[in-house]
Amino acid sequence: MTEAAPNFESLLREALAPVEPPEDLALRLEGTLRSITELAADELEAWELSAMRDPRNWVRPAAAVVAGGAAGTALVLLRARRRAHTDVSHGGVLGGTRDTAERALKDIRRETRKLLGGR
């Protein structure tokens, strides 16, 4: 009485097959990151400097700085990555590693300026 041995290779191939994310995932993620950044900025804007005397009041502004900074950084990187991907997919050819790094830094600088309002 022999049982048919499962074909582990095909089972692994099926289990590890790549899954394409929804097409609107990047837009939803960007919207969420943008709203977190705006909420953090609003929280910091509403905070009064006179409240600094009491350390118990530091938690909300500190959390707003951390959350806003992380969301802003992620938003800048997401936009720069999308722009780099768009450039490559529209016929742009990546040069060397140095050219790629320079282009990425320019994109990050541009997106940071947009996010900070052109300062």
Phi and psi in degrees as a GROMACS rama.xvg file:
@    title "Ramachandran Plot"
@    xaxis  label "Phi"
@    yaxis  label "Psi"
@TYPE xy
-111.099  133.726  THR-2
-93.5294  148.479  GLU-3
-69.6218  123.377  ALA-4
-70.9405  134.703  ALA-5
-66.6185  145.528  PRO-6
-83.5707  95.4975  ASN-7
-63.9574  -34.233  PHE-8
-63.2679  -44.9595  GLU-9
-69.7646  -34.6896  SER-10
-65.2709  -42.7076  LEU-11
-65.4546  -42.2342  LEU-12
-60.1325  -41.5104  ARG-13
-68.5557  -40.9376  GLU-14
-70.5879  -32.8689  ALA-15
-100.303  14.9278  LEU-16
-64.5145  138.579  ALA-17
-64.2496  143.564  PRO-18
-113.901  125.062  VAL-19
-77.9031  130.456  GLU-20
-72.2862  159.178  PRO-21
-58.4306  148.268  PRO-22
-64.7032  -30.0076  GLU-23
-90.8939  8.96341  ASP-24
-61.0677  -44.7981  LEU-25
-62.9302  -40.1804  ALA-26
-67.4936  -41.2881  LEU-27
-64.9493  -42.5703  ARG-28
-63.6169  -43.283  LEU-29
-62.2803  -42.199  GLU-30
-63.0659  -41.2488  GLY-31
-65.6218  -45.26  THR-32
-63.1214  -39.3623  LEU-33
-64.088  -42.0486  ARG-34
-68.3759  -36.4105  SER-35
-64.0262  -42.9191  ILE-36
-62.5699  -42.9754  THR-37
-67.0707  -40.5878  GLU-38
-63.7695  -39.8029  LEU-39
-65.1605  -42.0052  ALA-40
-63.9377  -40.8823  ALA-41
-63.3819  -40.6756  ASP-42
-62.7043  -44.0929  GLU-43
-68.4444  -34.3258  LEU-44
-66.9527  -35.7063  GLU-45
-80.1581  -13.3113  ALA-46
-74.5195  136.026  TRP-47
-97.8734  137.209  GLU-48
-65.3721  -26.1357  LEU-49
-65.501  -20.7656  SER-50
-77.8675  -4.96929  ALA-51
-67.4891  -19.9742  MET-52
-63.9837  -31.1363  ARG-53
-101.84  113.506  ASP-54
-61.4603  -20.1805  PRO-55
-66.9591  -20.9441  ARG-56
-86.7125  -1.50714  ASN-57
-82.0218  -15.021  TRP-58
-64.6521  -50.202  VAL-59
-63.7612  -47.2247  ARG-60
-63.7439  -37.4658  PRO-61
-64.6431  -42.1628  ALA-62
-64.7479  -37.4414  ALA-63
-66.1624  -38.1805  ALA-64
-65.5558  -45.614  VAL-65
-65.6185  -49.659  VAL-66
-65.1755  -44.006  ALA-67
-66.315  -39.7165  GLY-68
-65.6904  -44.4894  GLY-69
-65.0436  -45.0897  ALA-70
-65.9077  -41.0888  ALA-71
-63.7798  -42.898  GLY-72
-62.8667  -45.3522  THR-73
-62.9773  -38.0304  ALA-74
-65.688  -42.8541  LEU-75
-62.0429  -46.9996  VAL-76
-65.0473  -39.1542  LEU-77
-62.4205  -45.4049  LEU-78
-66.2877  -41.2235  ARG-79
-65.6514  -40.1316  ALA-80
-65.8147  -41.1417  ARG-81
-64.4435  -40.4515  ARG-82
-65.1354  -40.968  ARG-83
-65.444  -40.4513  ALA-84
-65.8089  -39.5797  HIS-85
-65.6297  -41.2897  THR-86
-61.7757  -42.7748  ASP-87
-69.1705  -41.2429  VAL-88
-72.9108  -17.4724  SER-89
-97.3007  26.8493  HIS-90
96.8474  -5.09082  GLY-91
-70.4471  139.619  GLY-92
-109.277  130.047  VAL-93
-70.57  130.231  LEU-94
-79.0354  -134.159  GLY-95
-80.8786  -178.975  GLY-96
-63.8636  -38.276  THR-97
-64.8921  -44.202  ARG-98
-61.506  -41.6376  ASP-99
-62.9844  -44.4338  THR-100
-64.3352  -42.3767  ALA-101
-63.3475  -42.2088  GLU-102
-64.2501  -40.852  ARG-103
-64.3315  -42.4152  ALA-104
-64.9766  -38.892  LEU-105
-63.5896  -42.2763  LYS-106
-63.3572  -42.5574  ASP-107
-64.8188  -42.6186  ILE-108
-60.931  -45.0368  ARG-109
-63.5712  -44.3322  ARG-110
-68.5921  -34.5743  GLU-111
-65.4856  -41.3024  THR-112
-62.7976  -41.2223  ARG-113
-61.0963  -44.5327  LYS-114
-66.894  -35.7336  LEU-115
-87.3631  2.80111  LEU-116
83.2684  30.8153  GLY-117
76.0186  21.221  GLY-118
